[in-house]
């Protein structure tokens, strides 16, 4: 059982940066694999990246690889998404999610979700 709350979204100019945070509560947070997803208006929710419970390995969608970085601090029960070189097509609501099983890039395989935070990138 885990509860997730995202923060850090906002309006930024193309080429700028934002750092999203996902604060978690739950007695077994450190055992969960964590993922980031996003959903733009009129589009399906898409995978952004994931990080394993121990923070050792990460995986990213091709659309954000080299620009976004996921990290986690289990002592603070927090996972981060650092977004650099932002583009207008990055505009979306960003969600963090937790999965008790193996790492995954399918949204349907995650057990818990935050409420989302809006990221808007202007040209």
C-alpha positions in Angstrom: 0.0 0.0 0.0 1.4 3.4 -1.0 0.0 6.9 -1.6 1.6 9.2 -4.1 1.5 13.0 -4.5 3.3 14.8 -7.5 4.5 18.4 -7.4 6.8 20.7 -9.3 4.8 21.2 -12.5 4.3 24.6 -14.2 4.8 26.7 -17.2 8.2 26.9 -18.8 9.7 28.1 -22.1 11.0 25.7 -24.7 14.6 24.7 -23.8 14.0 25.2 -20.1 14.0 22.7 -17.2 11.7 21.5 -14.5 12.1 19.0 -11.7 9.1 17.0 -10.7 8.8 15.3 -7.3 6.6 12.4 -6.2 6.2 12.1 -2.4 5.1 8.7 -1.2 3.7 7.3 2.0 3.6 3.7 2.9 5.4 1.2 5.1 6.9 -0.7 2.1 7.8 2.2 -0.3 11.4 1.0 -0.7 10.2 -2.3 -2.2 8.3 -0.7 -5.1 9.4 -0.1 -8.6 8.4 3.4 -9.7 7.3 4.8 -13.0 6.5 8.1 -14.7 3.8 8.6 -17.3 2.2 11.5 -19.0 -1.0 12.3 -20.8 -1.6 15.1 -23.3 -5.1 16.3 -24.2 -6.8 14.0 -26.6 -4.1 11.3 -26.3 -3.6 8.1 -24.5 -1.4 7.9 -21.4 2.2 7.2 -22.4 5.2 5.8 -20.7 8.1 8.1 -19.8 10.4 6.0 -17.7 10.9 3.8 -14.7 13.3 3.2 -11.8 13.8 0.0 -9.9 13.3 -0.1 -6.1 17.0 0.0 -5.4 17.6 2.9 -7.8 20.2 0.9 -9.6 18.6 0.7 -13.1 16.4 3.0 -15.1 14.7 2.9 -18.5 13.3 5.7 -20.7 11.0 6.1 -23.6 12.9 7.1 -26.8 11.1 10.5 -26.9 12.7 11.6 -23.6 16.0 9.7 -23.6 19.0 11.9 -23.0 16.8 14.8 -21.7 14.9 13.3 -18.7 16.5 11.6 -15.6 14.7 9.6 -12.9 16.1 9.2 -9.4 14.8 8.2 -6.1 15.7 8.7 -2.4 14.2 5.9 -0.4 15.1 7.5 2.9 12.9 10.5 1.9 10.2 8.3 0.3 10.6 10.5 -2.9 11.1 9.9 -6.6 12.2 12.6 -9.0 11.9 13.4 -12.7 14.4 15.9 -13.9 13.4 17.3 -17.3 15.8 19.3 -19.4 15.7 20.7 -22.9 11.9 20.8 -22.8 9.9 20.9 -26.0 6.3 22.0 -26.6 5.4 18.3 -27.3 6.3 17.5 -23.7 3.2 19.4 -22.6 1.1 17.0 -20.6 -0.2 16.0 -17.1 2.6 14.0 -15.5 1.9 11.1 -13.2 4.0 8.9 -11.0 3.0 5.4 -10.3 4.1 2.5 -8.1 4.3 -1.2 -8.9 4.9 -4.0 -6.4 6.0 -6.4 -9.1 8.8 -6.2 -11.7 9.6 -3.0 -13.6 7.2 -2.3 -16.4 6.4 0.3 -19.1 2.7 -0.6 -19.3 0.4 1.7 -17.3 -2.1 -1.1 -16.7 0.5 -3.0 -14.7 0.9 -0.3 -12.0 -1.0 -0.6 -8.7 -1.0 3.0 -7.4 -1.1 6.5 -9.0 -0.7 10.1 -8.0 -3.1 12.8 -8.9 -0.8 14.3 -11.6 0.9 17.6 -12.1 0.5 19.8 -15.2 3.6 20.7 -17.3 3.2 23.3 -20.1 6.0 24.1 -22.4 5.6 27.3 -24.5 7.3 28.0 -27.8 
